[in-house]
Amino acid sequence: MPGGGGALKAMKPKIQSVDIQAAAGWGIAAAAGAIWIVQPFDWIKKTFIDKPAEEN
């Protein structure tokens, strides 16, 4: 069949920038949801905001 290869080319998916943007958006939404569920605010405060006590 001379025209049989065209069907495979038509079925091959093409990645578009909109797909990448959607995947990135869902990734951000998933990360925000995970942080919202866990809510590690005490750890964030101790690690990044509060300064460690200085030992004399």
SVG drawing of the C-alpha trace seen along z (x, -y; Angstrom):
<svg xmlns="http://www.w3.org/2000/svg" viewBox="-6 -36 36 38">
<polyline fill="none" stroke="black" stroke-width="0.4" points="0.0,0.0 1.6,-3.2 -0.5,-5.5 -0.4,-3.4 2.2,-5.5 0.1,-8.6 -2.3,-7.2 0.6,-6.7 1.7,-10.3 -1.8,-11.6 -2.1,-9.6 1.2,-10.8 0.5,-13.3 2.3,-16.7 3.3,-18.4 2.3,-22.0 3.3,-24.9 -0.3,-25.0 0.1,-21.4 3.3,-22.3 1.6,-25.3 -1.3,-23.2 1.0,-20.6 2.9,-23.3 -0.3,-24.8 -1.5,-21.4 1.9,-20.9 1.6,-24.2 -1.9,-23.4 -0.9,-20.0 2.0,-21.5 -0.2,-24.2 -2.8,-21.5 -0.1,-19.4 1.2,-22.3 -2.4,-23.3 -3.1,-19.7 0.2,-19.3 0.5,-23.0 4.1,-22.9 4.0,-26.5 5.8,-25.7 8.7,-24.1 8.9,-27.0 8.9,-29.5 11.6,-27.7 13.7,-27.0 13.5,-30.3 12.0,-33.1 13.2,-32.6 16.9,-33.2 18.7,-30.4 19.5,-31.1 23.1,-32.2 25.1,-30.2 27.6,-32.1"/>
</svg>
